[in-house]
Amino acid sequence: MKIAVLGTGMVGQSLTAALLARGHFVVIGTRDVATTLAAVEPDTFGAPGFALWYRRYSHVPVVRFADAIAQCDVLINATRATSILDILARVPRATFEDKVLIDVSNDLDFSRGLPPILRITDVAGSSVGERIQTAFPLARVVKTLNTMNAFVMVRPELVSGGDSTVFVSGNDVEAKKLVQVLLREFGWDDIIDLGDIATARTAELLFPLWFKTWGAIGQKPFNFKVAR
Ligand SMILES: NC(=O)c1ccc[n+]([C@@H]2O[C@H](COP(=O)([O-])OP(=O)(O)OC[C@H]3O[C@@H](n4cnc5c(N)ncnc54)[C@H](OP(=O)(O)O)[C@@H]3O)[C@@H](O)[C@H]2O)c1
């Protein structure tokens, strides 16, 4: 597949490396290519600056967000939730026709330090997944992978030998099937389809529990398992 990874942080880096390893063609989207290619400072959680990561992946095109979107049929939102609607709004609406948009974001406010505040509530339309789908009805939005860290996303075997759960939400059945193919390529087996994009809210609301659990167990990789 030809996949645009929108985002150059630890999630964008992790997903790009995993997709390349499985033979996909990846284009990375960013705001300002020169700034991103020069970024050496680690992020809040210590992930290396993009420039250091990119030394190993310098064959991957890094282009502006709009150019990455235009070039690919599958888009992954690995940006901050506050910025994605603006990023997408810079592209002509018709561009989104039939594109699958995989949203792995959480709407977090870090302005008051840690823990970040989750902005969404259990009110219809408040999740990032729903907001993207409403604003860009031609895109086929699928929410997934937001309930674990960037490394577990693409290496489920890091936790309990891979015996944990990933959720998907979305209105388009075919788009969810395509996303499940990618998830299985990453090694996911227990994939729960929660239903339409409104169910993205339930997955996004898991973040406070995820963050507290992460602290309580010593910041080790972990994931949720739906035991049944
Ligand atoms: N980190 C994790 O383990 C994890 C786990 C689950 C879900 N998530 C979610 O995945 C997403 C990516 O997380 P992350 O930790 O990789 O990176 P991040 O630091 O949250 O976001 C990095 C990306 O967001 C873009 N961005 C930031 N501010 C922007 C603005 N004002 N306008 C436009 N773009 C902006 C950056 O663009 P530039 O490239 O131009 O700098 C960069 O590509 C987030 O929504 C996060 O909540 C993260």
The ligand as an SDF file (V2000), in Angstrom:
LIG
                    3D

 48 52  0  0  0  0  0  0  0  0999 V2000
    3.3460    8.6320   21.9190 N   0  0  0  0  0  0  0  0  0  0  0  0
    2.6120    7.5580   22.0610 C   0  0  0  0  0  0  0  0  0  0  0  0
    3.0910    6.5160   22.5280 O   0  0  0  0  0  0  0  0  0  0  0  0
    1.1540    7.6030   21.6600 C   0  0  0  0  0  0  0  0  0  0  0  0
    0.3340    6.5100   21.9410 C   0  0  0  0  0  0  0  0  0  0  0  0
   -0.9920    6.5250   21.5140 C   0  0  0  0  0  0  0  0  0  0  0  0
   -1.4680    7.6190   20.7940 C   0  0  0  0  0  0  0  0  0  0  0  0
   -0.6420    8.6800   20.5710 N   0  0  0  0  0  0  0  0  0  0  0  0
   -1.1470    9.8190   19.8040 C   0  0  0  0  0  0  0  0  0  0  0  0
   -0.4780    9.8300   18.5400 O   0  0  0  0  0  0  0  0  0  0  0  0
   -0.2910   11.1790   18.0940 C   0  0  0  0  0  0  0  0  0  0  0  0
    1.1890   11.4070   17.8130 C   0  0  0  0  0  0  0  0  0  0  0  0
    1.8960   11.3090   19.0170 O   0  0  0  0  0  0  0  0  0  0  0  0
    3.4900   11.5240   19.0840 P   0  0  0  0  0  0  0  0  0  0  0  0
    3.8630   11.2770   20.4910 O   0  0  0  0  0  0  0  0  0  0  0  0
    4.1630   10.7880   18.0040 O   0  0  0  0  0  0  0  0  0  0  0  0
    3.7820   13.0090   18.6480 O   0  0  0  0  0  0  0  0  0  0  0  0
    3.3290   14.4620   19.0810 P   0  0  0  0  0  0  0  0  0  0  0  0
    4.5170   15.1300   19.5850 O   0  0  0  0  0  0  0  0  0  0  0  0
    2.1080   14.4410   19.9200 O   0  0  0  0  0  0  0  0  0  0  0  0
    2.9450   15.0300   17.6540 O   0  0  0  0  0  0  0  0  0  0  0  0
    3.8960   15.1450   16.6370 C   0  0  0  0  0  0  0  0  0  0  0  0
    3.2710   15.5950   15.3390 C   0  0  0  0  0  0  0  0  0  0  0  0
    2.2260   16.5570   15.5330 O   0  0  0  0  0  0  0  0  0  0  0  0
    2.4550   17.6570   14.6680 C   0  0  0  0  0  0  0  0  0  0  0  0
    2.0530   18.9270   15.2840 N   0  0  0  0  0  0  0  0  0  0  0  0
    2.2890   19.3290   16.5400 C   0  0  0  0  0  0  0  0  0  0  0  0
    1.7900   20.5700   16.7380 N   0  0  0  0  0  0  0  0  0  0  0  0
    1.2370   20.9340   15.5660 C   0  0  0  0  0  0  0  0  0  0  0  0
    0.5630   22.1020   15.1040 C   0  0  0  0  0  0  0  0  0  0  0  0
    0.3500   23.1430   15.9110 N   0  0  0  0  0  0  0  0  0  0  0  0
    0.1270   22.1310   13.8410 N   0  0  0  0  0  0  0  0  0  0  0  0
    0.3240   21.1020   13.0230 C   0  0  0  0  0  0  0  0  0  0  0  0
    0.9660   19.9540   13.4000 N   0  0  0  0  0  0  0  0  0  0  0  0
    1.4050   19.8870   14.6400 C   0  0  0  0  0  0  0  0  0  0  0  0
    3.9470   17.6850   14.4560 C   0  0  0  0  0  0  0  0  0  0  0  0
    4.1790   18.2970   13.2010 O   0  0  0  0  0  0  0  0  0  0  0  0
    5.6470   18.5490   12.6630 P   0  0  0  0  0  0  0  0  0  0  0  0
    6.0790   17.2570   12.0430 O   0  0  0  0  0  0  0  0  0  0  0  0
    5.4880   19.6300   11.6860 O   0  0  0  0  0  0  0  0  0  0  0  0
    6.5040   18.9330   13.8460 O   0  0  0  0  0  0  0  0  0  0  0  0
    4.3230   16.2260   14.4640 C   0  0  0  0  0  0  0  0  0  0  0  0
    4.2390   15.6910   13.1790 O   0  0  0  0  0  0  0  0  0  0  0  0
   -0.8620   12.0780   19.1890 C   0  0  0  0  0  0  0  0  0  0  0  0
   -2.1790   12.4230   18.8580 O   0  0  0  0  0  0  0  0  0  0  0  0
   -0.8650   11.1720   20.4250 C   0  0  0  0  0  0  0  0  0  0  0  0
   -1.8730   11.5240   21.3470 O   0  0  0  0  0  0  0  0  0  0  0  0
    0.6500    8.7100   20.9940 C   0  0  0  0  0  0  0  0  0  0  0  0
  1  2  1  0
  2  3  2  0
  2  4  1  0
  4  5  1  0
  4 48  2  0
  5  6  2  0
  6  7  1  0
  7  8  2  0
  8  9  1  0
  8 48  1  0
  9 10  1  0
  9 46  1  0
 10 11  1  0
 11 12  1  0
 11 44  1  0
 12 13  1  0
 13 14  1  0
 14 15  2  0
 14 16  1  0
 14 17  1  0
 17 18  1  0
 18 19  2  0
 18 20  1  0
 18 21  1  0
 21 22  1  0
 22 23  1  0
 23 24  1  0
 23 42  1  0
 24 25  1  0
 25 26  1  0
 25 36  1  0
 26 27  1  0
 26 35  1  0
 27 28  2  0
 28 29  1  0
 29 30  1  0
 29 35  2  0
 30 31  1  0
 30 32  2  0
 32 33  1  0
 33 34  2  0
 34 35  1  0
 36 37  1  0
 36 42  1  0
 37 38  1  0
 38 39  2  0
 38 40  1  0
 38 41  1  0
 42 43  1  0
 44 45  1  0
 44 46  1  0
 46 47  1  0
M  CHG  2   8   1  16  -1
M  END
$$$$
